Amino acid sequence: MSDAPKAIHPRAGTGRPHHARSWRQEAVEVAALFLAVGLAHLLATLLGHTDPGPVVLVGLGAALVVGSAVHKRLHGSLPSGAGRRGAKGSRAGRRGAKGSGAPLPEGGAGTVMSLWRIRMRVVERPGRLAKVAGAFGRLGCNILSLHIAPTGSSAITPAGCDALDEFVVEAPTGLEPDALRAALAAAGGLDVFVVPARVKDLTDPGVQGLLLARRVHDDPGQLPQAMGELLRAPEVEWRRPGETVAEEAELNSTMVISVHPERALLLRRPGLPFTPTEAARAAALAAAARDARYSRP
């Protein structure tokens, strides 16, 4: 037999069965209904045979209707006791949350956020992306976009294969890039780059490439601007093939795209190296401009 405490109804000890109480309550309600109908019939009979009787009945009915409307209006405009108690309870709950010292969740409503573009090399294997996502979550970051591209190496080992993961995240303004790098490195990220992002960076690269290809097809002179948008490169300039290009201190931060035998575009993007995938996209965009310029009669 269980020793767990049992809930006992306050009236359970009286020994009166529940169905008996229900029967008596229904009998009282029926008796009250009969009494009310009899009194109403008696009042109507007495007043109906006198001259002012109908007027009195109509006046009583109108008074009851007006009284009900006024009561409903007053009752609806005043907060109920339960509502007042609920409001007090919610205020007390807020005060308790403030005084409890529990940290509020970061990245909630009203929190000022910053956009960051993060690229890192990882060894892709089951559970790796979940670990990286957990690192972002612990810092209060929200992942807005993710693109995975090959590193350009064909080496595949039993431990996994190298890939470039590129994220655009929103993070609390007070979060430093060094903290992001350290957390992602602990989650398995290698060669982590963190640079400020813009809202434009959330555009899908495939869709953006198609739109820019259409633009340079209609106007090949827009190629430098389109190339800068495609690769998010702040520096784009024309060069002639064979001109010496000074390589920046950061590896792969400079790229030359051949447009036609006499012209080439030089692109620089400090802080974020170019990838083989981006080089392929740039070559395709340059081919679209070249075909549009030289295929027209």
N, C-alpha and C positions, 0 to 999 in steps of 0.2 A: 504494500500500500504506500502510495506516495506521501512524503512529508511536506510537499509544497503547500504554501498557504492558499486557501480558497477564498474567493470573493463572495461575500454574503450580502444579500440585499437588506437594507435597514429594516424592512417589515417581514423578513423571512422568519423571524422568531415568533410571530403572532399566531401561527398555526392556521391561518385562514387561507383557503385555496384561492389562487389567482382568478379562476373562472367565476367564483362566487362574487368577488368584488366587481368584476366586469359586468356581470348580470345586474347587480344592484345599481351600478352607475348608469347603465342603459335604461333601467326602469325609471330612475329619477329624471333622466333627460326626457323620456316620453311623457311623464306626468307633467313636467314643466311646459312642454309643448302644448299639451291639451289645455292646461290652465291659461296659457297665453292666448290660445285661439278662443276659448270661452269668454275671457274678459274682453277681447276685441269684438266678438259678436254681441255681447251685452252692451258695450259702449255704443256700437253702431246702431243697435235697436233702440236704445234710449234716446240718442240724439237724432236719429233719423226721423222720428215722429214729431219733432218740434220744429218750429220755424227756423231758428238759427242753427239747427243741427248740421245740415250739409256744410254751412260756412265754417263751423267749428272744426269739422273733420278735415276740410281742405286746408284750413289754417294750421292744424296740428301736423298734417303731412308736410306742408311747406316748411314749417319750423324744423321738423326732423331732418329734411333734406339739407337745409341751410346749416343746421348744426353739424351734420356729418361732414359737409364740405369744409367748414371752418376748422373742425378738429383735424381733418386729414392734412389741411394746409399747414397748421401749426405743428403737427407732429412730424411732417416731412422737413420743415425748415430747421428744427432743433436736432442736434446729434443725439443719437441714442446713448444709453449708458454703456452698452457694449462697445459702441464705436469709440466713445471717449476712453474707455478702459483699454481698447486696442491701440489707440494713438499713444496713450501713456506707456503702454508696454513696448511699442516700437521705439519710442524715444529712449526708454530705459535700456533697450537692447543696443541702440547705437552708442549710448554712453558706456555700456559695459564693454562693447567691442573696442571703443577707444581706450578704455582703461585697462584692457586685458593685456596689451602689449603684443598681441598677435600681429604679424606682418600682413598688410593688405596685399592682394595679388597684384603683381606688376602687369602693366600693359592694359589695365582696365579702362573704363570710360573716364575721360577727363585727364588721362595721363598723356603728357607730351611725348611723342615718339619721333625717332629719326630713322631714315632709310639708309641701309648699308648694302653694298654689293660685295659678296664674299666668294672667293674662288679658292679651292684647295684640291690637292691631289690625294686620292684615297685608294686603298686596296679594296676593291669591291668584293664583298662576300656577304652571305646571309647575316642580317642583324646589324650591319655597319651603318646603314642609313637611319635605323631606329636609334642607335647610339648617338649619332650626330643630332638628330631631332631632339633627343632628350637633353643634350647639352644646351641647345637653343632654349628649350622650355625652362630649364632651371635658371636661365638668365633673364627670363621674362620676354623673350623674343618671339615674334610671330613670323613664320615662313610665308612669304607672299608668292614666290616663284622658285622653281628648281629646274635646272638643265644639267644633264649628264652627257659628257662628250668624251671620246677617247683621247688619250694623251699623245697619240702619235707613235707609241711603242706597241709592237705586236707581242710583247712578252707576256705570256699567261703561265702562271705557276699554280701548283696545287693550293697555295694560300689565297689565290684570287688574281684579278687583273687590275692594272692601274687605270684609273679614270679621273676625269676632272669634273668635280661637282661645283656648280655655280649657283649660289642662292642670292635672292633679294629678300631681305628681312627688314622688319620694323622692330626697333629696339628702344628701350627707355633712353631718354636723352642723356641721362647721367652715366650710361654704360660706356666705358672706354674701349677703343679698338684693341688695346693690349689684352683686356679681359676676354674679349671674343676670341682672339688668337689663342690664348692659353687654354680656354675651355675646349676649343675645337681640336687643338693639338692633343689634348688629353683624350678626346673621343676618337683619335686615329687619323686626324687630318695632317697632311704634310704640305709644306710650302704654302701656308695659309696667307692669302692677301685679303685685306679689308680696306675698301675705299668707299667714300660717300656715293650714294645712288640718287637717282632722280626718278620721278614718276614714269618718265618715258622708258626706263629700264624694265618696266613690267610688261611692255609690249612683247608678244611672242616673236622670236627672231625670224621664224619662217614667214609669218604674215608681214613683218616689217620688210624683209628682203623682197617679197613680191611687190609691195607698194613702191619701194625705192627703184626696183627694176623698171616698173612702168614709168616712173618719173624720168629716169635717165633715157629711156627709149623715146619719150616724147621730146626731151630736151637734153642732149648729151652734155651740154655745158654745165648741167647741174651735178655732174659726177663728183667733184670734190666735196660739195656739201652733203650729197647722199652718202658718200663713203664715210665721212665723219660721223653721220648719224648711225650708220650701220654698225660701225666698230666702236662708237662712243669715244672717238679719238679727238682730243682738243686741237691737235696740230695736223693740218693736211696741206701739202704744197706740191706744186708741179716740179719735177726734176727731169733732166735728160739722162738717158741711159749712159752708164759709164761714169757719172759723177760720183765723187767720193762721198760716202755717208759716214759721219762720225757716230759710232755706236755709243749709246748712252751707258752710264755705269750699270743700269739695271738690264739684265739679260732679256732679249726678245721684246724690248719696249719700243723698237723701231722696225717698221716693215715697209718694203718697197713693192708696189704693185705695178706691173707693166700694163699700160693701156694700149699703146701701139708702138711701132718701132722707134718713134722719135720722142715719145713722152712717157713718163712714169709718174706715179703718185707716191710721195713719201709721207708716211703716217707715223706719228709719235704719240705714245700714251704712257706717260710716266706713272709708276705705281702699280700697273697691272699689265703683265706681259701678254702678248698676242699668242693665240693658240692655233694649231693646225686647222681646226674647224673654222676659225675666223678668217684665216688666210684663204681657205677655199671659198667662203662666202664673198670675200672681197674680189677674188679673181672672177667669180661668176657675175658680179655686178659690173666690173670693168668690161667683161665680154659683152654684156647687154648694151653698154654705151658704145662700144666699138662697132658692134654689128649695126646699131641704129645709125651711126655716123657714116659708115662706109658702104652700107647696103642701099642707101638711097641714091636714085639716079641724079 
